[in-house]
């Protein structure tokens, strides 16, 4: 399971010309699920995302996590994160989860964020989405479990 996280000043996701999820200061999570992933990996990755210290403290050091800055989280499913791009000029998706497993893990990740008490907005699994963001920094990390 892969999460590409971006520290943002704001972010939103649009489906069919309608904004379905948006946040202010926080983390945009692009979530990719691989075929061997399960709920335990979802929980570990969620803990890692929520506790990852990417926000600046009073000394301008990355020492604070999203909870400590009262930030929000926007979670967007991102199947292409699991693509194999090592060979050729076309991505391969054999490592990707089935749509059923992908949706289950995506929904579980969102539930875990919400159970932590953090305000969480979402995209729409399997939809053609437009994601807009103002990356703060820019700060972007790939987390994997």
N, CA, C and O of each residue as an XYZ file, in Angstrom:
580
protein
N       0.854     -1.166      0.000
C       0.000      0.000      0.000
C       0.900      1.228      0.000
O       1.900      1.291      0.715
N       0.523      2.187     -0.808
C       1.325      3.395     -1.013
C       0.460      4.627     -0.762
O      -0.685      4.711     -1.205
N       1.048      5.584     -0.031
C       0.392      6.879      0.136
C       1.375      7.952     -0.313
O       2.472      8.070      0.232
N       0.981      8.717     -1.292
C       1.734      9.902     -1.669
C       1.068     11.034     -0.896
O      -0.097     11.353     -1.133
N       1.806     11.637      0.023
C       1.206     12.682      0.850
C       1.811     14.033      0.487
O       3.006     14.145      0.214
N       0.972     15.037      0.491
C       1.409     16.392      0.192
C       0.872     17.320      1.272
O      -0.317     17.309      1.588
N       1.778     18.128      1.836
C       1.350     19.148      2.791
C       0.733     20.271      1.976
O       1.368     20.811      1.070
N      -0.505     20.620      2.299
C      -1.224     21.595      1.489
C      -1.766     22.743      2.334
O      -2.024     22.605      3.529
N      -1.926     23.878      1.663
C      -2.656     24.996      2.259
C      -4.145     24.805      2.024
O      -4.980     25.200      2.838
N      -4.459     24.184      0.879
C      -5.836     23.798      0.571
C      -5.805     22.781     -0.556
O      -4.852     22.722     -1.333
N      -6.868     21.975     -0.632
C      -6.988     20.979     -1.695
C      -8.458     20.644     -1.878
O      -9.262     20.753     -0.952
N      -8.790     20.230     -3.103
C     -10.170     19.833     -3.390
C     -10.180     18.772     -4.473
O      -9.220     18.616     -5.227
N     -11.288     18.044     -4.533
C     -11.486     17.047     -5.577
C     -12.873     17.278     -6.181
O     -13.861     17.480     -5.475
N     -12.906     17.239     -7.512
C     -14.126     17.516     -8.260
C     -14.484     16.310     -9.118
O     -13.619     15.702     -9.749
N     -15.779     15.972     -9.134
C     -16.316     14.922    -10.008
C     -17.518     15.523    -10.731
O     -18.416     16.092    -10.110
N     -17.516     15.385    -12.052
C     -18.623     15.918    -12.868
C     -18.908     17.394    -12.565
O     -20.055     17.798    -12.374
N     -17.844     18.174    -12.530
C     -17.928     19.624    -12.301
C     -18.499     20.015    -10.937
O     -18.938     21.151    -10.760
N     -18.501     19.097     -9.980
C     -18.976     19.398     -8.635
C     -17.890     19.048     -7.621
O     -17.379     17.929     -7.619
N     -17.539     20.001     -6.762
C     -16.566     19.723     -5.702
C     -17.216     18.775     -4.707
O     -18.253     19.091     -4.124
N     -16.602     17.610     -4.514
C     -17.165     16.622     -3.592
C     -16.373     16.523     -2.298
O     -16.847     15.939     -1.324
N     -15.186     17.082     -2.279
C     -14.373     17.075     -1.070
C     -13.362     18.197     -1.122
O     -12.746     18.446     -2.158
N     -13.190     18.886      0.022
C     -12.175     19.938      0.069
C     -11.721     20.143      1.502
O     -12.467     19.918      2.455
N     -10.467     20.581      1.622
C      -9.879     20.869      2.925
C      -9.090     22.161      2.852
O      -8.750     22.652      1.775
N      -8.811     22.691      4.016
C      -7.874     23.794      4.151
C      -6.508     23.203      4.479
O      -6.090     22.229      3.853
N      -5.820     23.773      5.440
C      -4.491     23.307      5.836
C      -4.539     21.841      6.242
O      -5.384     21.432      7.039
N      -3.626     21.060      5.687
C      -3.583     19.652      6.047
C      -2.783     18.823      5.081
O      -1.774     19.268      4.533
N      -3.256     17.591      4.879
C      -2.560     16.618      4.040
C      -3.504     16.092      2.964
O      -4.616     15.649      3.253
N      -3.038     16.150      1.718
C      -3.692     15.448      0.623
C      -3.026     14.083      0.533
O      -1.806     13.989      0.398
N      -3.832     13.021      0.609
C      -3.330     11.649      0.528
C      -3.819     11.037     -0.768
O      -5.024     10.891     -0.976
N      -2.892     10.678     -1.639
C      -3.208      9.879     -2.819
C      -2.880      8.445     -2.435
O      -1.728      8.130     -2.139
N      -3.883      7.575     -2.438
C      -3.750      6.236     -1.878
C      -3.807      5.171     -2.961
O      -4.779      5.086     -3.712
N      -2.759      4.361     -3.035
C      -2.701      3.247     -3.980
C      -2.686      1.923     -3.243
O      -1.924      1.741     -2.293
N      -3.535      0.989     -3.684
C      -3.657     -0.311     -3.026
C      -3.122     -1.388     -3.960
O      -3.495     -1.461     -5.131
N      -2.229     -2.232     -3.412
C      -1.644     -3.326     -4.182
C      -2.374     -4.635     -3.901
O      -3.085     -4.754     -2.903
N      -2.201     -5.598     -4.768
C      -2.988     -6.837     -4.697
C      -2.764     -7.636     -3.420
O      -3.649     -8.395     -3.026
N      -1.628     -7.500     -2.761
C      -1.350     -8.253     -1.540
C      -1.653     -7.464     -0.272
O      -1.309     -7.912      0.822
N      -2.286     -6.305     -0.391
C      -2.596     -5.483      0.776
C      -3.803     -6.031      1.522
O      -4.600     -6.792      0.972
N      -3.924     -5.630      2.783
C      -5.050     -6.041      3.614
C      -5.344     -4.948      4.632
O      -4.679     -3.913      4.654
N      -6.340     -5.185      5.467
C      -6.791     -4.190      6.441
C      -5.679     -3.821      7.420
O      -5.575     -2.660      7.814
N      -4.846     -4.783      7.821
C      -3.775     -4.458      8.777
C      -2.783     -3.469      8.168
O      -2.276     -2.593      8.869
N      -2.504     -3.598      6.878
C      -1.628     -2.627      6.215
C      -2.300     -1.261      6.137
O      -1.645     -0.227      6.274
N      -3.598     -1.267      5.918
C      -4.344     -0.009      5.872
C      -4.204      0.736      7.191
O      -3.958      1.943      7.205
N      -4.358      0.027      8.284
C      -4.261      0.647      9.601
C      -2.851      1.150      9.885
O      -2.680      2.238     10.436
N      -1.839      0.366      9.514
C      -0.448      0.803      9.725
C      -0.126      2.040      8.909
O       0.524      2.963      9.401
N      -0.582      2.062      7.650
C      -0.298      3.211      6.800
C      -1.029      4.452      7.306
O      -0.468      5.548      7.288
N      -2.250      4.297      7.749
C      -2.998      5.431      8.289
C      -2.276      6.003      9.509
O      -2.128      7.219      9.622
N      -1.829      5.144     10.419
C      -1.078      5.611     11.586
C       0.172      6.375     11.161
O       0.508      7.412     11.732
N       0.844      5.848     10.159
C       2.070      6.502      9.682
C       1.762      7.881      9.099
O       2.460      8.851      9.396
N       0.726      7.970      8.274
C       0.346      9.249      7.661
C      -0.017     10.271      8.732
O       0.462     11.405      8.699
N      -0.859      9.875      9.676
C      -1.341     10.816     10.680
C      -0.269     11.242     11.671
O      -0.370     12.312     12.271
N       0.747     10.426     11.846
C       1.808     10.754     12.800
C       3.075     11.294     12.139
O       4.019     11.679     12.828
N       3.097     11.323     10.806
C       4.290     11.795     10.088
C       4.462     13.294     10.323
O       3.535     14.076     10.111
N       5.639     13.676     10.755
C       5.894     15.063     11.154
C       6.365     15.887      9.954
O       7.555     15.925      9.637
N       5.411     16.545      9.295
C       5.738     17.328      8.102
C       5.343     18.796      8.222
O       5.477     19.563      7.268
N       4.853     19.183      9.406
C       4.467     20.577      9.622
C       5.496     21.251     10.520
O       6.079     20.623     11.404
N       5.704     22.519     10.280
C       6.746     23.266     10.987
C       6.333     23.655     12.403
O       5.181     24.005     12.661
N       7.303     23.584     13.313
C       7.094     24.066     14.672
C       7.518     25.539     14.756
O       7.771     26.170     13.730
N       7.594     26.077     15.956
C       7.938     27.486     16.131
C       9.352     27.811     15.663
O       9.667     28.976     15.420
N      10.214     26.790     15.531
C      11.583     26.990     15.050
C      11.722     26.679     13.565
O      12.835     26.588     13.048
N      10.588     26.517     12.878
C      10.529     26.217     11.446
C      11.158     24.862     11.098
O      11.707     24.683     10.011
N      11.069     23.917     12.032
C      11.539     22.547     11.816
C      10.318     21.647     11.634
O       9.293     21.852     12.284
N      10.423     20.663     10.762
C       9.329     19.717     10.558
C       9.247     18.787     11.753
O       9.849     17.713     11.754
N       8.499     19.198     12.773
C       8.373     18.424     13.998
C       6.939     18.133     14.398
O       6.712     17.463     15.406
N       5.961     18.617     13.637
C       4.566     18.458     14.021
C       3.803     17.625     12.999
O       4.059     17.699     11.797
N       2.854     16.827     13.504
C       2.012     16.042     12.605
C       0.694     16.766     12.371
O       0.453     17.828     12.945
N      -0.149     16.197     11.535
C      -1.404     16.843     11.138
C      -2.328     17.062     12.330
O      -3.053     18.056     12.371
N      -2.312     16.151     13.297
C      -3.150     16.317     14.482
C      -2.703     17.536     15.290
O      -3.529     18.306     15.779
N      -1.394     17.697     15.422
C      -0.840     18.763     16.258
C      -1.081     20.161     15.695
O      -1.012     21.147     16.428
N      -1.366     20.250     14.391
C      -1.643     21.562     13.789
C      -3.131     21.741     13.492
O      -3.526     22.682     12.804
N      -3.956     20.824     14.021
C      -5.404     20.853     13.768
C      -5.709     20.891     12.273
O      -6.603     21.608     11.823
N      -4.947     20.104     11.513
C      -5.126     20.046     10.068
C      -6.218     19.067      9.668
O      -6.767     18.335     10.492
N      -6.509     19.081      8.389
C      -7.508     18.197      7.807
C      -6.817     17.233      6.847
O      -5.647     17.413      6.511
N      -7.541     16.218      6.413
C      -7.013     15.221      5.478
C      -8.014     15.043      4.342
O      -9.217     14.919      4.571
N      -7.496     15.031      3.112
C      -8.287     14.700      1.929
C      -7.700     13.426      1.345
O      -6.529     13.398      0.965
N      -8.508     12.365      1.270
C      -8.050     11.065      0.769
C      -8.650     10.817     -0.606
O      -9.866     10.875     -0.791
N      -7.762     10.535     -1.584
C      -8.168     10.296     -2.963
C      -7.565      8.966     -3.420
O      -6.358      8.759     -3.295
N      -8.395      8.070     -3.944
C      -7.871      6.810     -4.467
C      -7.036      7.098     -5.713
O      -7.407      7.919     -6.552
N      -5.900      6.405     -5.816
C      -4.957      6.694     -6.899
C      -4.349      5.374     -7.387
O      -3.235      5.015     -7.005
N      -5.081      4.671     -8.219
C      -4.672      3.360     -8.732
C      -3.311      3.401     -9.418
O      -2.543      2.444     -9.320
N      -3.005      4.488    -10.104
C      -1.770      4.538    -10.888
C      -0.511      4.579    -10.026
O       0.585      4.386    -10.552
N      -0.629      4.823     -8.726
C       0.554      4.809     -7.853
C       1.220      3.446     -7.802
O       2.426      3.358     -7.571
N       0.462      2.386     -8.013
C       1.022      1.039     -7.907
C       1.552      0.516     -9.246
O       1.929     -0.651     -9.348
N       1.581      1.350    -10.244
C       2.038      0.929    -11.577
C       3.511      0.541    -11.566
O       4.321      1.134    -10.853
N       3.836     -0.451    -12.357
C       5.228     -0.834    -12.592
C       5.716     -0.019    -13.782
O       5.223     -0.181    -14.898
N       6.677      0.847    -13.542
C       7.187      1.740    -14.586
C       8.656      1.474    -14.899
O       9.312      2.293    -15.542
N       9.172      0.341    -14.450
C      10.598      0.059    -14.617
C      11.001     -0.263    -16.043
O      12.145     -0.020    -16.427
N      10.090     -0.804    -16.837
C      10.447     -1.192    -18.199
C       9.490     -0.552    -19.194
O       8.321     -0.310    -18.893
N      10.003     -0.287    -20.365
C       9.168      0.183    -21.458
C       8.642      1.590    -21.276
O       9.086      2.335    -20.403
N       7.692      1.933    -22.116
C       7.118      3.280    -22.091
C       5.620      3.267    -21.817
O       4.901      4.213    -22.135
N       5.168      2.159    -21.213
C       3.756      2.051    -20.832
C       3.693      1.403    -19.453
O       4.353      0.389    -19.222
N       2.907      1.971    -18.527
C       2.849      1.390    -17.183
C       2.142      0.043    -17.175
O       1.235     -0.213    -17.966
N       2.584     -0.811    -16.255
C       1.921     -2.102    -16.039
C       1.190     -2.071    -14.708
O       1.684     -1.492    -13.740
N       0.027     -2.684    -14.653
C      -0.788     -2.613    -13.447
C      -1.017     -3.965    -12.786
O      -1.999     -4.134    -12.062
N      -0.138     -4.927    -13.017
C      -0.329     -6.260    -12.453
C      -0.188     -6.276    -10.936
O      -0.662     -7.214    -10.294
N       0.444     -5.274    -10.345
C       0.592     -5.206     -8.884
C      -0.640     -4.609     -8.211
O      -0.755     -4.656     -6.987
N      -1.547     -4.059     -8.979
C      -2.714     -3.382     -8.422
C      -3.735     -4.338     -7.828
O      -3.883     -5.474     -8.278
N      -4.429     -3.861     -6.818
C      -5.484     -4.640     -6.168
C      -6.699     -4.742     -7.078
O      -6.881     -3.926     -7.981
N      -7.518     -5.739     -6.834
C      -8.816     -5.822     -7.519
C      -9.639     -4.611     -7.090
O      -9.389     -4.042     -6.027
N     -10.617     -4.211     -7.903
C     -11.464     -3.087     -7.494
C     -12.136     -3.310     -6.129
O     -12.288     -2.366     -5.353
N     -12.533     -4.541     -5.839
C     -13.188     -4.827     -4.564
C     -12.232     -4.610     -3.391
O     -12.591     -3.956     -2.411
N     -11.018     -5.157     -3.487
C     -10.030     -4.985     -2.425
C      -9.615     -3.521     -2.321
O      -9.477     -2.984     -1.222
N      -9.417     -2.884     -3.463
C      -9.038     -1.471     -3.458
C     -10.049     -0.610     -2.736
O      -9.687      0.238     -1.920
N     -11.321     -0.830     -3.036
C     -12.382     -0.038     -2.405
C     -12.469     -0.333     -0.912
O     -12.646      0.586     -0.112
N     -12.348     -1.586     -0.530
C     -12.389     -1.958      0.887
C     -11.265     -1.280      1.660
O     -11.498     -0.713      2.727
N     -10.057     -1.336      1.129
C      -8.911     -0.721      1.808
C      -9.032      0.803      1.835
O      -8.714      1.433      2.844
N      -9.484      1.386      0.750
C      -9.697      2.838      0.677
C     -10.708      3.279      1.730
O     -10.463      4.234      2.468
N     -11.829      2.597      1.800
C     -12.865      2.964      2.773
C     -12.389      2.745      4.201
O     -12.719      3.528      5.091
N     -11.613      1.681      4.428
C     -11.084      1.428      5.763
C     -10.096      2.523      6.166
O     -10.094      2.965      7.314
N      -9.263      2.957      5.231
C      -8.304      4.029      5.505
C      -9.063      5.289      5.934
O      -8.707      5.924      6.926
N     -10.095      5.642      5.195
C     -10.904      6.825      5.516
C     -11.529      6.685      6.904
O     -11.510      7.632      7.690
N     -12.080      5.515      7.207
C     -12.678      5.285      8.523
C     -11.650      5.439      9.639
O     -11.952      5.993     10.697
N     -10.436      4.947      9.400
C      -9.385      5.072     10.406
C      -9.033      6.541     10.656
O      -8.840      6.948     11.802
N      -8.952      7.325      9.597
C      -8.679      8.757      9.759
C      -9.792      9.394     10.585
O      -9.519     10.136     11.529
N     -11.016      9.116     10.243
C     -12.157      9.715     10.952
C     -12.216      9.269     12.410
O     -12.541     10.071     13.286
N     -11.907      8.002     12.682
C     -11.895      7.517     14.062
C     -10.843      8.223     14.913
O     -10.971      8.300     16.135
N      -9.812      8.734     14.265
C      -8.759      9.451     14.989
C      -9.215     10.853     15.399
O      -8.535     11.535     16.166
N     -10.365     11.274     14.883
C     -10.883     12.592     15.228
C     -10.491     13.697     14.266
O     -10.816     14.862     14.493
N      -9.802     13.346     13.205
C      -9.372     14.338     12.217
C     -10.470     14.529     11.171
O     -11.080     13.561     10.717
N     -10.713     15.784     10.795
C     -11.678     16.107      9.743
C     -11.150     15.532      8.430
O     -10.040     15.857      8.008
N     -11.940     14.686      7.792
C     -11.488     13.966      6.599
C     -12.491     14.126      5.466
O     -13.667     13.795      5.612
N     -12.012     14.638      4.334
C     -12.801     14.708      3.106
C     -12.281     13.628      2.161
O     -11.183     13.104      2.351
N     -13.084     13.295      1.134
C     -12.687     12.206      0.249
C     -12.993     12.516     -1.210
O     -13.768     13.410     -1.548
N     -12.341     11.731     -2.046
C     -12.717     11.671     -3.442
C     -13.798     10.615     -3.591
O     -14.473     10.262     -2.624
N     -13.959     10.109     -4.817
C     -14.948      9.063     -5.091
C     -14.224      7.904     -5.747
O     -13.680      8.048     -6.842
N     -14.212      6.760     -5.089
C     -13.485      5.603     -5.588
C     -13.923      5.266     -7.010
O     -15.117      5.163     -7.293
N     -12.950      5.097     -7.898
C     -13.208      4.670     -9.265
C     -13.690      5.750    -10.210
O     -13.882      5.488    -11.397
N     -13.891      6.959     -9.710
C     -14.400      8.043    -10.558
C     -13.256      8.758    -11.264
O     -12.099      8.675    -10.852
N     -13.604      9.460    -12.336
C     -12.675     10.371    -13.001
C     -12.707     11.667    -12.198
O     -13.695     12.400    -12.219
N     -11.616     11.936    -11.493
C     -11.582     13.063    -10.568
C     -10.592     14.118    -11.031
O      -9.603     13.813    -11.699
N     -10.866     15.341    -10.675
C      -9.959     16.460    -10.876
C      -9.520     16.906     -9.482
O     -10.350     17.270     -8.648
N      -8.217     16.875     -9.238
C      -7.692     17.233     -7.930
C      -6.941     18.548     -8.050
O      -6.059     18.699     -8.896
N      -7.296     19.489     -7.199
C      -6.631     20.790     -7.163
C      -5.995     20.955     -5.792
O      -6.566     20.546     -4.781
N      -4.812     21.556     -5.764
C      -4.153     21.747     -4.482
C      -3.177     22.902     -4.547
O      -2.681     23.275     -5.609
N      -2.923     23.449     -3.383
C      -1.813     24.376     -3.206
C      -0.862     23.666     -2.268
O      -1.086     23.608     -1.059
N       0.210     23.121     -2.842
C       1.208     22.381     -2.078
C       2.011     23.387     -1.277
O       2.528     24.356     -1.834
N       2.120     23.169      0.018
C       2.794     24.080      0.924
C       4.246     23.649      1.088
O       4.533     22.675      1.784
N       5.144     24.360      0.459
C       6.572     24.037      0.588
C       7.346     24.154     -0.707
O       8.119     25.104     -0.829
N       7.213     23.311     -1.644
C       6.381     22.105     -1.677
C       6.939     21.013     -0.765
O       8.152     20.846     -0.643
N       6.036     20.280     -0.134
C       6.385     19.153      0.720
C       5.578     17.964      0.243
O       4.348     17.968      0.304
N       6.296     16.918     -0.247
C       5.661     15.712     -0.766
C       6.504     14.517     -0.359
O       7.724     14.530     -0.525
N       5.859     13.479      0.175
C       6.552     12.242      0.559
C       5.759     11.036      0.081
O       4.535     11.088     -0.037
N       6.473      9.944     -0.194
C       5.845      8.670     -0.474
C       6.048      7.774      0.732
O       7.176      7.533      1.160
N       4.943      7.282      1.277
C       4.987      6.355      2.403
C       4.471      5.012      1.921
O       3.530      4.941      1.130
N       5.099      3.945      2.406
C       4.710      2.616      1.955
C       4.790      1.633      3.114
O       5.711      1.688      3.929
N       3.811      0.733      3.177
C       3.852     -0.352      4.158
C       3.639     -1.671      3.459
O       3.636     -2.718      4.106
